Amino acid sequence: MNDKIYLSSPHMSEEGFELQYIHEAFDTNWIAPLGKNVDSFEKELADYVDSQAAAVLASGTAALHLALKAADVGQGDIVLCQSLTFSATANPIIYQGATPVFIDSEDQTWNMCPIALRKAFEKYPNAKAVIAVHLYGIPCNLDEILRVCREYDAVLIEDAAESLGSYYKGKHTGTFGEYGILSFNGNKIITTSGGGALISDNVEKIKKARFWATQSREAQRHYEHKELGYNYRMSNICAGIGRGQLKVLKKRIQRKNEIYRYYKNALRDLDGIGFMPELEDCEQNRWLTVITLPEDIKPLDLILALEKENIESRPLWKPMHLQPYFSKYDYMGESNAQKLFENGVCLPSDTKLTEQDLERICRIIRSLW
């Protein structure tokens, strides 16, 4: 059988940057917890995205949880959340005892629809926060979403888990709202093997998030705890991997864009195929290349055809309002999110793909037409 082609797998630097930082941690016996790599990764990450501060954590989910906590979201509060996303976007709302209301996608970006968001605020004018997602690395309609959030005095939290390195009108995604969250899961554009980060220009809130993430341990000689804490801090080893990965992020973005352009050029003549749309004045990291299929070809048809040849692909995220756990919560909008889920496929977008790999993938796709 042919070698396995992955959707998006970890890609360590050819220069070995990650190992340099890991070896330094071993040589100085700073394995865990915390250490120089954690401190440096936070500074380097904040500098990269042009944010005032960052807290590197155990996961993007942990970052989103602490963002909601920092926004004072609690029991009974309403949080307006994009429906077309991974469940990790919505789960922390429940952690905080709050109630999610799910928002449909717009055609223009596949992200949160500002019109549906406004309708949600008309029904829930006291909603405390909004979680908007930059799906598959494509920035959401930030100008319109921010306008609505400011009108209703709601905190905007950007789920930029998939969009590190993407820009909206010259500014990094994740830096427009009060808080932004990043993910360094193994399939993301850079990885720390797991992990995530909370970013914000509110330095005091980031300090507080670090405190909560370290079991809310007070600055006492003995173990003193006045608040509920969490074991959310990133290890010094994982942070070392992140520091090395950050050095090659631009190269990874360049390769993701090359892969996208290859697919678009190789498949452009197929009737009914569509590629993920985007706004003008944006730069995308192209974390995954995503297509929609004509009505006579189902996503499972393509997924199984690729799988038969040892090639990994995925359906789009199943919208949260269609998930059994979240189905009892309100949903605002039409059925765009559902239509995208029912017609979309994430194509292999691994930065280690060769031209031969891409040719092989496209040949299988074309065979279904």
Secondary structure, 3 states (H helix, E strand, C coil): CCCCECCCCCCCCCCCHHHHHHHHHHHCCCCCCCCHHHHHHHHHHHHHHCCCEEEEECEHHHHHHHHHHHCCCCCCCEEEEECCCCHHHHHHHHHCCCEEEEECECCCCCCECHHHHHHHHHHCCCCCEEEEECHHHCCCCHHHHHHHHHHCCCEEEEECCCCCCCEECCEECCCCCCEEEEECCCCCCCCCCCEEEEEECCHHHHHHHHHHHECCECCCCCCCECCCCCECECCHHHHHHHHHHHCCHHHHHHHHHHHHHHHHHHHCCCCCCEECCCCCCEECCCCCEEEECCCCCCHHHHHHHHHHCCECCEECCCCHHHCCCCCCCCEECCCHHHHHHHHEEEECCCCCCCHHHHHHHHHHHHCCC
